[in-house]
Amino acid sequence: MEASPTVTHTLEISDELRERLDDHLEDDETYEEFITELVAIYETEGVFLQEGYSE
C-alpha cells in the first residue's frame, strides 16, 4: 500500500493570538510543534486546565 502524501492546511490567526503563542514557544519551537503538544495534552487530560474555570 502506497503512503499518502502529507496535506498541509493554512490557519489564519489574529496578530494578538500570534503574539500570545510567541510568548509560550520554547527556543526554535514551531507553531505546529506547540499546537501538537497542546492537542496531545487535551487528548490525554480531556480538557485544558484553566484556573477558575468550571462548567
C-alpha positions in Angstrom: 0.0 0.0 0.0 1.4 3.4 -1.0 1.7 6.1 1.6 -0.5 9.2 1.1 1.4 12.5 0.7 1.1 14.9 3.7 -1.5 17.6 3.1 -0.9 20.9 4.8 -3.6 23.4 5.7 -3.3 27.1 6.4 -4.9 28.6 9.5 -5.5 32.3 9.8 -5.0 33.7 13.3 -5.1 37.2 14.7 -1.9 39.2 15.4 -2.9 39.1 19.1 -3.1 35.3 19.2 0.2 35.0 17.3 1.8 37.2 19.9 0.3 35.1 22.7 1.7 31.9 21.0 5.1 33.5 20.7 5.2 34.1 24.4 4.8 30.4 25.0 7.1 28.9 22.3 10.3 27.4 23.5 13.6 28.1 21.7 13.3 27.1 18.0 9.8 25.5 18.6 7.4 25.9 15.7 3.8 26.8 15.9 2.9 23.3 14.6 5.0 21.6 17.3 3.4 23.8 20.0 -0.1 23.1 18.8 0.7 19.4 18.5 1.7 19.4 22.2 -1.5 21.2 23.2 -3.6 18.7 21.3 -1.8 15.8 23.0 -2.4 17.4 26.4 -6.1 17.8 25.6 -6.4 14.2 24.3 -4.7 12.9 27.5 -6.5 15.1 30.0 -9.8 15.5 28.2 -9.8 19.3 28.9 -7.4 22.1 29.1 -6.8 23.2 32.6 -7.8 26.8 33.3 -7.6 28.4 36.7 -11.0 29.4 38.0 -12.9 27.7 35.2 -15.8 25.3 35.9 -18.8 24.1 33.9 
